[in-house]
Each structure stands twice: as C-alpha cells, then as structure tokens.
C-alpha cells in the first residue's frame, strides 16, 4: 500500500486533480469517463460523514455505471481500534475501490489518528473523504468550484470566514481549504474571532506552503476577495460542550455576510447550508456568484477525479494507493 497525504503532495499533482475534476463538472461524467480500469465494485465505509457527502457518493457511482456497497463501522458493543482496523481490512478485500470517512464525535482528532493507520490494513485503491481534521472531498470541491469559475487558483484571494450561528460544524472544511488552497498558490485569509481559531499546526504548515493571513475582525475585511468560504465552526475548547459554543458565539452576532461586506463579483461557496439565513443574506445567496448551488455537481466531479487518481497511481505503482 502506498500512502499519499493530500497536505504533502506537490502543488502540480494537486492542481492536476482539480484540472481533471473540471473535465467532469460540465459533463456530469456522462461524456468523459475516468480511467478506472477494471474497477467494478466501489465500497464505502463512513462514520460521521454528512449525509450530503453520502448522497454525492451515490450520484458519482451511478453516473459512472458502477456498483456500490455501503458498509458500516457499527458493532453491538464499542469496538477496539484493532477490531475497527480488522473490519476495514476485510472490507477492502471484497471491493475494487474503497471510500472511507471516520469522524469521532466524542474525541476530537481520534478520527484522524485512526485514518493514518488505514494504509496498513487496506488492500484496494482508497480515498479518505473526511476525518476530524480534514474534509478532503469537501475542501477539494470548494477549490474546484472557484478554479472552474476563475480559471486559476494561483494568486487568487480566498477568505475562510467564520460566521455566526447556533449550530456548529467541524473546522475540518476550513483546514482543508486553508491547507490545499495555499498549496495550490492562492492567497488565503482566515477571518475569524480569536475565540474561533483554526488549528495552529494546520495554519503553520499552510504558511510554509504559501501566503496566509489571519484576521480577527470582520468590518470591511471581506472587500477585495475573489472568493469567500463562510463556515460556522465550533471552538476546540468546547468540543464536548456544544452549549458553551452557543454562549460564546452569541458575542459575535455581527459576524454576518451581506451585500455591504462583499463586492458583487465575489464568489461565495460553502457546504450545504447550516442556518444559512442566520449567517448570509438572502441577497447574496440569490446571486449567480453563489457557487454553493452547484454543490452536488462539484462534489461528484471531485470524487470522480479522486477515484481516477488513486486508480491510475495504483496501476503505476503496482500497489494500491491510499489518498488521505
């Protein structure tokens, strides 16, 4: 098994995955089929992945005319890590390509730690679409949408913006857009209150890859960006106490994106809405610059490109490739 971390791959390879994804955006994978070789049965085993990603997997597999089997991590009793990995090994031996997701709702970062061990057990080309730290599929899809509209990511200004809400999501999407966007050559700004920062280690690594700016006040800081990615993510300190996140967030009700804060040509894209009416004005959501409307098409195209990548790389390496 060959392990490839998205955060460690070269900018050239990353941009090639995005470029290939653009081939499938317009066609819906109907006209241009990916190089999947003998792949017939695709398996997925998800824990904590949003239902929208599960739906996108179904769309992508059906578009490609492949068969799909959904597996579960669940046991009657809480399994040990060894049991989980053994089950993953058995699953991977029954499919031609495997999609994984493991987000631990009880202990932040345990999902990522477990995901890094997958390559020791998987025997089929595989792609991790999400874990506690990174939302690989979603992050790539965000960047694909921006790239498809603007042509290039290099030197484009992208802001990852914390927005107000009382329902919180993982900061994994922010981490992926930051990590992959900076690697692709974009100039990334993280605009968020100090109390809702992204992981320091992800920020530090991204700063080594490209231009990263941290902004702790909203104001007019969204003017001049080519694209913004609004996300209402939780505080790490209050990971296990959602009520504390709500209390802290109440201090930042003015973190709201409306027509006064962004120019008319600024692209807006995020995951399917979480209290979108609380965080983004209806006027912006109705603009043709709101790329979130193309979410399923973008995620389907991205997933198709990622599956093509692990299949092609596995063939070249004469060994299964795990992209995570």
matplotlib code that plots the C-alpha trace (Angstrom):
import matplotlib.pyplot as plt

x = [0.0, 1.3, 0.1, -0.3, -1.3, -3.1, -1.4, 2.0, 1.5, 3.1, 1.1, 1.5, -0.3, -3.0, -3.7, -3.8, -6.5, -8.5, -7.9, -9.2, -12.2, -13.1, -13.5, -16.4, -18.1, -19.9, -20.4, -21.5, -19.2, -21.6, -19.4, -15.9, -15.4, -12.5, -9.7, -10.9, -9.7, -11.2, -13.0, -16.5, -17.5, -16.9, -17.3, -17.8, -17.5, -18.4, -18.7, -19.6, -19.7, -22.5, -25.5, -24.7, -21.4, -23.1, -25.6, -22.8, -21.1, -24.3, -24.6, -20.9, -21.1, -24.4, -23.0, -20.1, -22.3, -20.5, -21.9, -21.7, -21.9, -22.2, -20.6, -20.9, -18.4, -21.1, -20.9, -23.3, -20.6, -18.0, -15.2, -11.5, -9.2, -7.8, -11.3, -12.1, -9.0, -9.5, -13.0, -11.6, -9.1, -11.9, -14.0, -11.1, -10.5, -14.1, -14.2, -12.2, -12.0, -12.8, -14.0, -13.6, -14.7, -14.1, -15.1, -15.1, -17.9, -16.6, -12.8, -11.6, -8.6, -9.0, -10.6, -7.5, -5.2, -7.1, -7.2, -3.4, -3.3, -5.7, -2.9, -1.5, -4.8, -6.3, -5.7, -7.6, -7.2, -8.7, -9.7, -10.4, -13.1, -13.2, -11.8, -11.7, -9.0, -9.5, -12.6, -10.7, -13.6, -15.4, -12.3, -11.2, -14.7, -14.7, -11.4, -12.7, -15.7, -13.5, -11.0, -13.7, -15.1, -11.9, -9.6, -6.6, -6.2, -2.7, -2.6, -6.4, -7.6, -9.7, -11.2, -12.3, -14.8, -16.3, -20.0, -22.5, -24.9, -26.0, -25.4, -21.7, -19.8, -16.2, -13.5, -12.2, -13.5, -11.7, -8.5, -8.7, -9.4, -6.6, -4.1, -4.9, -5.7, -2.3, -0.6, -2.4, -1.0, -4.0, -3.6, -5.6, -7.0, -8.7, -11.2, -12.4, -12.8, -9.8, -12.0, -12.8, -9.4, -8.3, -5.7, -2.3, -0.4, -2.5, -2.0, 1.7, 2.1, 0.0, 2.1, 5.1, 3.2, 2.0, 0.6, -1.6, -3.1, -5.0, -7.7, -9.6, -12.2, -14.8, -15.5, -14.6, -12.1, -14.1, -13.7, -11.4, -11.6, -12.1, -14.0, -15.2, -15.9, -18.3, -18.3, -19.8, -17.2, -17.0, -14.4, -11.9, -12.0, -15.7, -15.7, -17.6, -19.9, -22.0, -23.9, -20.7, -20.1, -23.5, -22.9, -19.5, -20.9, -23.6, -20.8, -20.3, -23.8, -22.5, -20.4, -22.9, -22.1, -24.3, -24.1, -22.3, -19.4, -18.6, -18.4, -20.9, -18.3, -17.0, -17.7, -19.4, -19.2, -19.6, -21.0, -24.8, -26.4, -26.3, -28.6, -27.6, -30.2, -28.5, -25.1, -25.5, -28.0, -30.7, -29.5, -26.0, -27.5, -29.6, -26.6, -25.1, -21.8, -23.2, -21.5, -23.0, -25.9, -23.6, -22.5, -23.6, -22.2, -18.8, -18.6, -19.5, -16.8, -14.2, -14.9, -14.7, -11.3, -10.0, -11.1, -9.4, -6.2, -6.0, -6.7, -4.2, -1.5, -2.1, -1.6, 1.6, 2.9, 1.8, 0.4, -2.8, -2.7, -4.5, -5.1, -5.9]
y = [0.0, 3.5, 6.3, 9.8, 12.7, 15.5, 18.0, 16.7, 16.2, 18.7, 21.7, 20.2, 17.0, 18.8, 21.1, 18.2, 16.5, 19.8, 20.1, 16.6, 17.4, 20.3, 17.8, 16.2, 19.4, 20.2, 16.6, 15.1, 12.2, 11.3, 12.3, 11.9, 8.7, 8.5, 5.9, 3.5, 0.4, -2.9, -1.1, -2.5, -2.6, 0.5, 0.2, 2.9, 2.8, 6.1, 7.4, 11.0, 12.0, 14.5, 13.0, 15.3, 13.5, 10.1, 11.3, 12.6, 9.2, 7.6, 10.1, 9.7, 5.9, 5.8, 8.3, 6.0, 3.0, 1.1, -0.9, 0.4, -1.4, 0.6, -0.9, 0.2, 0.7, -0.2, -3.0, -4.0, -3.0, -0.3, -1.9, -1.6, 0.1, -3.3, -4.5, -1.5, -1.9, -5.6, -4.9, -2.4, -5.0, -7.5, -4.9, -3.7, -7.3, -7.5, -4.3, -2.8, 0.7, 1.9, 5.3, 6.0, 8.5, 8.4, 11.3, 10.7, 12.6, 12.0, 12.7, 15.3, 14.2, 10.5, 10.0, 11.5, 9.4, 6.2, 7.3, 7.5, 3.7, 2.7, 2.1, -0.8, -2.7, -1.6, -3.7, -1.7, 1.7, 4.1, 7.7, 9.2, 11.8, 13.1, 12.8, 15.0, 17.3, 17.4, 17.4, 16.2, 15.8, 18.9, 21.1, 19.9, 20.6, 24.2, 24.8, 23.1, 25.4, 28.5, 27.3, 26.4, 29.9, 31.9, 29.8, 29.6, 29.5, 30.9, 34.4, 34.4, 35.9, 33.5, 34.2, 31.4, 33.3, 32.3, 33.3, 33.4, 30.6, 28.3, 25.0, 24.2, 22.1, 20.8, 23.2, 20.4, 22.2, 25.3, 23.3, 21.7, 24.9, 26.5, 23.7, 22.8, 26.4, 27.7, 24.7, 25.5, 29.0, 31.0, 33.8, 32.6, 34.7, 33.2, 35.8, 34.7, 35.8, 34.9, 32.5, 30.5, 30.0, 27.1, 24.6, 26.2, 23.3, 23.5, 27.3, 27.0, 24.3, 26.3, 29.4, 27.4, 26.5, 29.9, 33.3, 33.0, 35.9, 35.8, 38.5, 38.6, 41.3, 41.4, 45.0, 45.7, 42.8, 40.9, 43.6, 42.7, 38.9, 36.7, 34.2, 33.7, 30.4, 31.0, 28.3, 28.3, 26.1, 25.2, 26.1, 23.4, 24.2, 23.5, 20.5, 18.3, 21.1, 22.4, 24.7, 26.6, 27.1, 28.7, 31.0, 32.2, 32.6, 35.0, 37.6, 37.6, 38.1, 40.8, 38.2, 38.2, 38.3, 40.7, 42.9, 45.6, 43.3, 41.8, 43.1, 41.9, 39.7, 37.9, 34.2, 32.6, 28.8, 26.6, 23.2, 22.8, 25.3, 25.2, 28.0, 29.9, 32.6, 33.4, 33.8, 35.0, 37.4, 36.2, 38.7, 37.1, 33.6, 34.5, 35.8, 33.8, 34.1, 31.8, 28.6, 26.5, 26.0, 23.7, 21.7, 18.2, 18.6, 19.9, 17.1, 14.4, 15.7, 15.9, 12.4, 11.1, 12.8, 11.5, 7.9, 8.3, 9.5, 6.6, 4.1, 5.4, 5.8, 2.3, 0.9, 2.9, 1.8, -1.8, -1.3, 0.1, 3.8, 5.4, 9.1, 10.9]
z = [0.0, -1.0, 1.3, -0.1, 2.1, 0.3, 2.5, 1.5, -2.3, -4.7, -6.0, -9.5, -8.6, -6.6, -9.5, -11.9, -9.7, -9.8, -13.5, -14.1, -11.9, -14.2, -17.1, -15.2, -13.9, -17.2, -18.4, -15.1, -16.0, -18.8, -21.7, -20.3, -18.4, -15.9, -16.2, -13.6, -15.4, -14.1, -11.2, -10.9, -7.3, -5.1, -1.4, 1.2, 5.0, 6.7, 10.2, 10.9, 7.2, 6.4, 4.5, 1.6, 1.0, 1.2, -1.4, -3.6, -3.5, -4.7, -7.5, -8.6, -8.6, -10.5, -13.0, -13.7, -14.1, -11.2, -8.4, -4.8, -1.5, 1.8, 4.9, 8.5, 11.3, 13.8, 16.3, 19.1, 21.5, 21.1, 19.2, 19.9, 17.4, 16.4, 15.7, 13.6, 11.5, 11.1, 9.8, 7.4, 6.1, 5.5, 3.7, 1.5, 0.3, -1.1, -3.2, -6.1, -4.7, -1.2, 0.1, 3.9, 6.4, 10.2, 12.4, 16.1, 17.7, 21.2, 21.0, 18.6, 16.4, 17.1, 13.7, 12.0, 14.1, 13.1, 9.5, 9.3, 10.2, 7.4, 4.9, 7.0, 6.5, 3.2, 0.1, -2.5, -4.0, -1.5, -0.8, 2.7, 2.1, 5.7, 9.2, 12.3, 10.9, 7.2, 4.9, 1.8, -0.6, 0.5, 0.5, -2.9, -4.2, -2.8, -4.7, -7.8, -7.9, -7.5, -10.1, -12.6, -12.4, -12.2, -14.3, -11.9, -8.1, -8.1, -6.6, -6.2, -2.8, -0.8, 2.6, 5.0, 7.1, 10.5, 10.5, 13.3, 14.1, 17.0, 15.2, 14.7, 12.3, 12.5, 11.3, 9.0, 5.9, 6.9, 7.5, 4.0, 2.2, 4.0, 3.5, -0.1, -1.2, 0.0, -1.7, -5.0, -4.9, -3.6, -1.1, 1.9, 4.7, 7.8, 9.1, 12.5, 16.1, 18.2, 20.1, 17.0, 15.5, 13.3, 14.5, 14.9, 13.3, 10.2, 10.0, 10.5, 7.8, 5.4, 6.0, 4.7, 1.6, 0.6, 1.6, 4.7, 6.7, 10.0, 10.6, 13.8, 13.0, 10.3, 9.4, 5.7, 5.7, 3.0, 0.4, -2.5, -2.2, -5.2, -3.2, 0.4, 2.2, 5.1, 7.9, 11.4, 13.1, 16.8, 19.4, 20.1, 23.8, 23.9, 21.6, 24.0, 25.3, 22.4, 24.8, 25.5, 21.8, 21.6, 24.5, 23.2, 19.7, 21.0, 21.4, 17.6, 16.2, 13.9, 12.0, 9.2, 5.5, 3.5, 0.4, 2.2, 3.1, -0.2, -3.8, -6.4, -8.2, -5.1, -5.3, -2.2, -1.7, 1.3, 2.3, 2.1, 4.5, 8.2, 9.3, 6.2, 6.8, 10.1, 8.6, 5.0, 3.5, 1.0, -1.5, -1.7, -1.7, -4.8, -6.8, -9.6, -7.7, -5.0, -6.1, -3.3, -5.7, -7.7, -4.7, -5.8, -9.3, -7.8, -5.2, -7.8, -10.2, -7.4, -6.2, -9.8, -10.2, -6.9, -7.7, -11.1, -9.4, -6.9, -9.6, -12.0, -9.3, -8.1, -11.6, -12.0, -8.6, -9.0, -5.5, -4.1, -3.3, -0.3, -0.6, 2.7]

ax = plt.figure().add_subplot(projection="3d")
ax.plot(x, y, z, "-o")
ax.set_aspect("equal")
plt.show()
